[in-house]
Amino acid sequence: MEDRNPDFRPSVRRIFPRVAAAVLALVGCAAPVTAQQVHFEPRAHDPVDRQLADFLAAGEYEIWARDTILSKTEGVLGNVLVLGAVARIAGEIQGSVFAVDGDVILRPGASIHGELVVLGGGLYSSKLATVDGETLLRAAEEYRVLPAGTDYRIELIPGPPATVDLHGFYGFEIPWYQRVEAVTLIWGIDGQLNTIPWNPSLELVARLTTRNGAFEGTVKQFWHPRRDLHFGVVAERITRTRDRWIRGILSNSANYFLVGDDFANYYKANRVLFNIGRSPLAAFAPSLDVQWERASSQNAEPYFVLFGDDDRVRPNPSIDPGDMWSAIVRTAFNYRSASSRFGAELSLEGADSTIAGDFSFLLGEASLAWESGAFLDHAIELYGIGRGDLAGSLPRQRWSAIGGRGTLPTVPVLALDGPRLVYGEATYLVPISPLTLTLVGPPWIFFRGAVGSAWGEGADADFTGNLILGLRWWGGELYLAADPGDFEPRLYLDFVIRRRI
């Protein structure tokens, strides 16, 4: 481990060798000095490879090829290139940090004023560390660093000619439990062929609904001209919902099984679509879907609930049956730094019955989510979503709803329903650090304000707000919630297994 001496500053390390070399050269005693070079051949049309190649071509960086500690009292005036090593950073780096086949550990107080790019390694960061520029993590990339005389060579390890991956545990994904299909068992597999151009991939997912023993399925066949670009076809029969943003499959299933709350409305759909777009994990990810969908209504049934009334079931609203031909233009924005994450998405879906299908409408949607460190070890979470009919009349399968735990706890579950929806929440979290556990972290005290409404054409938006104070730990939240206009706090227990970013 190379421990950088606090009294041996980086500026001195740069200046002294240059002065010494100049003095030796003047007296004729210095041997020629050759700087270490790093050789790398980027793949064509690969933006990450090009970013690394541009960084290397600039040549203004300090190489860390051994495990290195940068203490709080130290700093680096320029850029740093980490090659096959572990960099533990607690001090300040004025430039960017690129790590290849190595790990970067940002400790409290660490500050990087440029970019942070980690390729083929890990990034472990404190919320008290800051990165001014873009943070890019590609842990799955297979880069390796090899010595080349006194220089270094970076190579990309080629993947296998074909890959086959089973989803989840031997292909079995987490079952889905909800009020229209009871338990849905899911099994999936996907594969990719890397020996022919555009690396075609195929994904197969089979679903068995225990309500009536019916099979559903999804087939996805895609081509990948570049690593960040794909196009292909999806065909499926599936139970769909517009409300997955409220709770993911796992947390929604847990809430329904334990207390009988299902935070989604559903419909059955046969669907075929063509998709072209960039990777959804890219910083800027536009996409286009052209799809056909045939929808039908689903009835809710009373199923087993552990703590609640099995006979009490919230109805599942009917949808407008028919064929829908539509095009969806979507743009996603993603940003991650060492201390924050931001995601936003804009989309437009248009259908015209004079061209094809039974419906004509234009649906617009915008959503954003932001998580960031705050004062001390505190944290902030923001989330907002808006949907609405910009033209025409939306079919019921495009309506949205809010209410209940997960949005507005004082409102009955999904009681606010309509073709237009606006919802937003802000949460401030304070950790109880003395109770921190190694695998799950500390419990958090949180304060949240939420406001939202759903309404239809010709009606006014009647916004409802909630104030919430509670305790979050691992996958659960215990809190008091009240409507400010009718302040009668009530106690709620929620199961939150998946966040929105």
C-alpha positions in Angstrom: 0.0 0.0 0.0 1.4 3.4 -1.0 0.6 5.9 1.8 1.2 9.4 0.6 3.1 11.4 3.2 1.0 14.6 4.2 4.3 16.6 4.3 5.3 15.4 0.8 2.8 17.5 -1.3 1.9 16.6 -4.9 3.1 19.9 -6.1 6.6 19.2 -4.7 6.5 15.8 -6.3 5.9 17.4 -9.6 8.4 20.3 -9.3 11.4 18.5 -7.7 12.0 15.9 -10.4 11.8 18.5 -13.1 14.2 20.8 -11.4 16.6 17.9 -10.6 16.5 16.7 -14.2 17.2 20.2 -15.5 20.1 20.6 -13.2 21.6 17.3 -14.2 21.1 18.0 -17.8 23.0 21.3 -17.5 26.0 19.6 -16.0 25.8 16.8 -18.5 25.2 14.0 -16.0 21.5 13.3 -16.6 20.4 10.3 -18.5 17.4 10.8 -20.9 14.1 10.8 -19.1 11.2 9.0 -20.7 7.6 9.4 -19.3 5.5 6.3 -19.0 3.0 5.8 -21.7 -0.4 4.0 -21.6 -1.4 2.3 -24.8 -5.1 1.7 -25.6 -7.0 0.9 -28.9 -10.6 2.0 -28.5 -13.4 0.2 -30.2 -15.1 2.0 -33.0 -18.3 3.9 -32.1 -17.9 3.1 -28.4 -18.4 6.3 -26.4 -16.8 5.0 -23.2 -13.7 3.8 -25.0 -13.5 7.1 -26.8 -13.8 9.0 -23.5 -10.9 6.9 -22.1 -8.8 7.3 -25.2 -9.3 11.1 -25.2 -8.2 11.2 -21.5 -5.0 9.2 -22.3 -4.3 11.3 -25.4 -4.2 14.5 -23.3 -1.4 12.9 -21.3 -1.8 15.2 -18.3 -2.3 12.7 -15.5 -0.6 11.1 -12.6 -0.4 7.3 -12.6 -1.4 5.2 -9.5 -0.4 1.6 -10.4 -0.2 0.5 -6.7 -2.8 0.7 -4.0 -2.7 4.3 -2.9 -4.1 6.4 0.0 -4.7 10.1 -0.5 -5.2 11.5 3.1 -7.3 14.5 4.1 -4.3 16.7 4.2 -3.1 15.9 0.7 -4.1 17.1 -2.7 -3.4 16.5 -6.4 -3.3 19.5 -8.7 -4.2 17.6 -11.9 -5.7 14.3 -13.2 -5.2 10.8 -11.8 -5.2 7.5 -13.7 -5.6 4.4 -11.5 -4.4 1.2 -13.2 -5.2 -2.1 -11.6 -5.0 -0.8 -8.1 -7.2 0.4 -5.2 -7.4 4.2 -4.6 -8.6 5.4 -1.2 -9.3 9.1 -1.5 -10.0 11.4 1.4 -8.3 14.5 0.1 -8.8 16.9 -2.8 -8.1 16.2 -6.5 -8.3 19.3 -8.8 -8.8 17.3 -12.0 -10.5 14.1 -13.1 -10.0 10.5 -11.9 -10.1 7.5 -14.4 -9.8 4.0 -12.9 -9.2 1.0 -15.1 -9.4 -2.5 -13.6 -9.3 -1.0 -10.2 -11.4 0.3 -7.3 -12.1 3.8 -6.1 -13.0 4.4 -2.4 -14.2 7.9 -1.6 -14.0 8.6 2.1 -15.8 11.5 3.9 -14.4 14.8 2.9 -13.0 13.6 -0.5 -13.4 16.1 -3.3 -12.9 15.5 -7.0 -13.3 18.6 -9.2 -13.5 16.9 -12.5 -15.0 13.6 -13.7 -14.9 10.2 -12.0 -14.9 7.2 -14.4 -14.4 3.7 -13.2 -14.1 0.9 -15.8 -14.0 -2.7 -14.8 -13.8 -2.0 -11.1 -15.8 -0.8 -8.1 -16.9 2.5 -6.7 -17.5 2.9 -3.0 -18.5 6.3 -1.8 -19.5 8.3 1.3 -22.3 10.7 1.1 -19.9 13.3 2.5 -17.7 13.0 -0.6 -18.2 15.3 -3.6 -17.6 14.9 -7.4 -18.2 18.1 -9.4 -18.2 16.4 -12.8 -20.0 13.3 -14.3 -19.6 10.0 -12.5 -19.5 7.0 -14.7 -19.3 3.4 -13.4 -19.0 0.4 -15.7 -18.2 -2.4 -13.3 -19.1 -5.1 -15.7 -16.7 -4.0 -18.4 -13.8 -6.5 -18.8 -10.7 -4.3 -19.0 -7.3 -5.4 -17.9 -4.0 -3.6 -17.4 -0.7 -5.2 -18.6 2.9 -4.0 -18.4 4.5 -3.2 -21.7 8.2 -2.7 -20.8 8.3 0.5 -18.8 4.8 1.4 -20.1 1.3 0.0 -19.7 -1.2 -1.4 -22.1 -5.0 -1.5 -21.5 -6.9 -4.3 -23.2 -10.5 -5.2 -23.5 -11.1 -8.8 -22.6 -13.4 -10.2 -25.3 -16.5 -11.9 -24.0 -17.6 -15.4 -24.9 -19.0 -16.0 -28.4 -22.4 -16.7 -26.9 -23.9 -16.1 -23.4 -27.0 -17.6 -21.8 -28.3 -16.3 -18.5 -31.1 -17.5 -16.4 -33.1 -14.9 -14.6 -33.2 -14.7 -10.8 -32.6 -18.1 -9.1 -32.3 -20.8 -11.8 -34.6 -18.8 -14.0 -37.3 -18.1 -11.4 -38.0 -14.5 -10.7 -39.8 -13.1 -7.6 -43.5 -14.1 -7.8 -46.1 -11.4 -8.2 -49.1 -11.4 -5.8 -52.0 -9.1 -6.4 -55.8 -9.1 -6.4 -56.6 -10.0 -10.0 -54.4 -13.0 -10.6 -53.4 -14.2 -7.1 -49.8 -15.6 -7.4 -48.1 -15.2 -10.8 -45.0 -17.5 -11.2 -42.3 -16.2 -13.5 -39.4 -18.0 -15.2 -37.1 -16.3 -17.7 -34.0 -16.9 -19.8 -32.0 -14.7 -22.2 -29.1 -15.2 -24.5 -26.8 -13.2 -26.8 -24.7 -14.3 -29.8 -21.5 -12.3 -30.1 -20.0 -14.0 -33.2 -22.0 -12.2 -35.9 -22.5 -8.4 -36.5 -24.9 -6.5 -34.2 -24.9 -9.2 -31.5 -28.5 -10.4 -31.6 -30.2 -11.3 -28.3 -33.3 -13.2 -27.4 -35.2 -13.2 -24.1 -38.0 -15.5 -23.2 -40.2 -15.1 -20.1 -43.0 -17.5 -19.1 -45.7 -16.6 -16.5 -48.2 -18.9 -14.9 -51.2 -17.3 -13.2 -52.5 -19.4 -10.3 -56.0 -17.9 -10.5 -57.0 -20.0 -13.5 -53.8 -21.8 -14.5 -53.4 -19.7 -17.6 -50.0 -19.1 -19.3 -48.7 -15.7 -20.3 -45.4 -14.9 -21.9 -43.0 -12.4 -23.4 -40.6 -12.7 -26.3 -38.0 -10.1 -27.0 -35.6 -10.2 -29.9 -33.1 -7.4 -30.3 -30.0 -6.4 -32.3 -27.2 -4.2 -30.9 -25.3 -2.3 -33.7 -23.4 -0.5 -30.9 -23.2 -1.2 -27.2 -25.4 1.9 -26.5 -27.9 1.3 -29.3 -30.5 -1.4 -29.8 -33.6 -2.2 -31.9 -35.9 -5.1 -32.0 -39.4 -6.5 -31.4 -41.4 -7.5 -28.3 -44.5 -9.7 -28.4 -46.3 -10.6 -25.2 -49.5 -11.5 -23.4 -49.3 -9.8 -20.0 -51.3 -8.3 -17.1 -50.4 -4.6 -17.3 -50.6 -1.6 -15.0 -50.0 2.1 -15.2 -49.2 2.4 -11.5 -45.9 0.5 -11.1 -44.1 3.8 -10.3 -45.9 3.7 -6.9 -44.5 0.4 -5.8 -42.4 -2.2 -7.5 -43.5 -5.8 -7.8 -41.8 -7.0 -4.7 -43.0 -4.3 -2.3 -46.5 -4.2 -3.8 -46.8 -8.0 -3.3 -45.6 -7.8 0.3 -48.1 -5.1 1.1 -51.0 -7.0 -0.4 -50.0 -10.3 1.2 -49.5 -8.8 4.7 -52.3 -6.2 4.9 -54.4 -6.5 1.7 -53.3 -3.2 0.0 -52.7 -3.4 -3.7 -51.3 -0.1 -5.1 -52.1 -0.7 -8.7 -55.0 -1.2 -11.2 -54.7 -3.8 -13.9 -55.8 -4.9 -17.4 -55.0 -7.8 -19.6 -53.2 -7.0 -22.9 -51.9 -8.7 -26.0 -49.1 -6.5 -27.3 -46.6 -6.3 -30.2 -44.1 -3.4 -30.4 -41.1 -2.3 -32.3 -38.5 -0.5 -30.3 -35.3 1.5 -31.1 -33.3 3.4 -28.6 -30.2 3.9 -26.5 -29.5 2.0 -23.3 -31.8 3.2 -20.5 -28.7 3.6 -18.3 -27.1 6.1 -20.6 -26.9 9.8 -19.5 -29.3 10.7 -22.4 -31.5 7.8 -23.6 -34.1 8.6 -26.3 -36.3 5.8 -27.7 -39.2 5.2 -30.0 -41.9 2.5 -29.7 -44.5 1.7 -32.3 -47.0 -0.7 -30.8 -50.3 -2.5 -31.2 -52.2 -3.4 -28.1 -55.5 -5.3 -27.5 -56.8 -4.8 -24.0 -59.5 -6.4 -21.8 -60.7 -5.9 -18.3 -59.8 -7.9 -15.2 -61.9 -8.6 -12.2 -60.5 -8.5 -8.6 -61.0 -11.4 -6.3 -60.6 -11.9 -2.6 -57.4 -13.8 -1.9 -55.6 -14.7 1.3 -54.3 -11.8 3.4 -52.2 -12.4 6.5 -53.4 -9.4 8.6 -56.7 -8.3 7.3 -60.1 -9.3 5.9 -59.9 -11.8 3.1 -63.4 -11.0 2.0 -62.7 -7.3 1.6 -61.4 -6.6 -1.9 -61.0 -3.3 -3.7 -62.6 -3.5 -7.2 -60.4 -3.3 -10.3 -61.9 -0.7 -12.7 -62.9 -1.7 -16.2 -61.0 -0.4 -19.2 -62.1 0.4 -22.7 -61.7 -2.7 -24.8 -60.5 -2.5 -28.3 -57.4 -2.3 -30.5 -54.9 0.5 -30.0 -52.2 1.5 -32.4 -49.8 4.1 -31.0 -46.3 5.6 -31.2 -44.4 6.5 -28.1 -41.4 8.9 -28.1 -39.5 8.8 -24.9 -36.4 10.6 -23.6 -34.7 9.6 -20.3 -32.0 11.6 -18.5 -29.7 10.0 -15.9 -27.0 11.5 -13.8 -25.0 9.9 -11.0 -22.2 11.4 -8.9 -20.5 10.1 -5.8 -23.2 11.8 -3.6 -26.3 12.1 -5.7 -28.5 10.5 -8.3 -30.9 12.1 -10.7 -33.3 10.7 -13.2 -35.9 12.3 -15.4 -38.1 11.1 -18.3 -40.3 12.8 -20.8 -42.7 10.9 -23.1 -45.5 11.4 -25.7 -47.8 8.7 -26.8 -50.1 9.3 -29.8 -52.8 7.3 -31.4 -55.1 8.1 -34.4 -58.1 5.9 -35.1 -58.3 7.3 -38.7 -55.0 5.6 -39.4 -55.5 2.4 -37.3 -57.1 1.2 -34.1 -60.1 2.3 -32.1 -58.7 5.3 -30.1 -57.4 8.8 -30.8 -55.4 10.7 -28.2 -52.1 12.3 -27.3 -50.8 11.5 -23.8 -47.9 13.4 -22.2 -45.9 12.4 -19.2 -43.0 13.8 -17.2 -41.3 12.4 -14.1 -38.2 13.1 -12.1 -36.4 11.6 -9.1 -33.5 13.0 -7.2 -31.5 11.6 -4.2 -28.6 13.5 -2.7 -26.5 13.8 0.4 -27.2 16.8 2.6 -25.8 18.5 5.7 -23.7 16.0 7.8 -24.9 12.5 6.9 -28.4 13.6 6.1 -30.1 12.9 2.8 -32.8 14.4 0.5 -35.2 12.6 -1.8 -37.4 14.3 -4.3 -40.0 12.7 -6.7 -42.6 14.1 -9.0 -44.8 12.9 -11.8 -47.3 14.4 -14.1 -49.5 12.8 -16.8 -52.4 14.0 -18.9 -54.4 14.1 -22.1 -53.0 16.7 -24.4 -55.5 15.9 -27.1 -58.4 13.5 -27.6 -59.9 11.3 -25.0 -57.8 8.8 -23.1 -59.1 5.2 -22.8 -59.4 3.9 -19.2 -56.2 1.8 -19.6 -54.3 5.0 -19.8 -55.8 6.6 -16.7 -53.7 7.0 -13.5 -54.5 7.0 -9.8 -53.0 7.9 -6.4 -53.9 7.5 -2.8 -52.9 5.3 0.1 -49.5 4.4 1.5 -46.8 5.1 -1.1 -48.4 8.4 -2.1 -51.1 10.0 0.2 -51.7 7.8 3.2 -54.7 9.7 4.5 -56.5 9.1 1.1 -58.1 5.6 0.4 -56.0 3.4 -1.8 -56.0 4.8 -5.4 -59.2 6.8 -4.7 -58.1 9.7 -6.8 -58.4 8.4 -10.4 -58.6 10.1 -13.8 -56.9 10.8 -17.1 -54.8 13.6 -15.5 -52.5 13.2 -12.6 -50.0 15.4 -10.7 -48.0 14.2 -7.7 -44.9 15.2 -5.9 -43.1 14.5 -2.6 -40.0 15.7 -0.8 -38.3 13.7 2.0 -35.5 14.7 4.4 -33.7 11.9 6.2 -31.5 11.9 9.3 -29.6 8.7 10.1 -29.4 7.2 13.6 -25.7 6.4 13.1 -25.1 4.6 16.5 -27.5 1.9 15.3 -25.8 1.2 12.0 -25.7 -2.4 10.9 -23.1 -3.7 8.4 -25.4 -5.0 5.7 -28.4 -2.8 6.0 -27.0 0.5 7.2 -28.6 2.8 9.9 -32.2 3.4 10.6 -33.4 6.8 9.4 -35.8 9.4 10.8 -37.6 11.1 8.0 -39.8 14.1 7.3 -42.0 14.1 4.1 -44.4 16.4 2.5 -46.6 15.0 -0.3 -49.3 16.6 -2.5 -51.2 15.4 -5.5 -54.5 15.0 -7.4 -56.1 13.1 -10.3 -59.0 14.4 -12.2 -60.8 14.4 -15.6 -61.7 16.8 -18.3 -64.2 19.5 -17.2 -63.3 19.0 -13.5 -61.0 21.0 -11.3 -57.9 19.5 -9.7 -58.6 19.1 -6.0 -55.1 18.8 -4.5 -54.6 16.9 -1.3 -51.5 17.2 0.9 -50.0 15.0 3.6 -47.4 15.7 6.3 -45.5 12.6 7.4 -43.0 11.9 10.2 -41.6 8.5 10.6 -38.8 5.9 10.9 -37.3 4.0 7.9 -35.2 0.9 8.3 -34.2 -1.5 5.6 -37.4 -2.4 3.8 -40.0 -0.8 6.1 -41.4 2.6 7.1 -43.3 3.3 10.3 -44.8 6.8 10.4 -47.5 9.2 11.4 -49.4 11.0 8.6 -52.0 13.7 8.6 -53.8 16.0 6.2 -52.9 19.6 7.1 -56.5 20.7 6.6 -57.9 18.1 8.9 -55.0 17.4 11.3 -55.7 14.0 12.8 -52.4 12.0 12.6 -52.7 8.3 12.1 -50.1 5.6 12.4 -49.1 3.6 9.2 -46.7 0.8 8.4 -45.4 0.5 4.9 -43.1 -1.9 3.1 -40.7 -0.2 0.7 -38.3 -2.6 -1.0 -37.6 -0.7 -4.2 -36.9 3.0 -4.6 -37.7 5.1 -7.7 -34.2 5.5 -9.0 
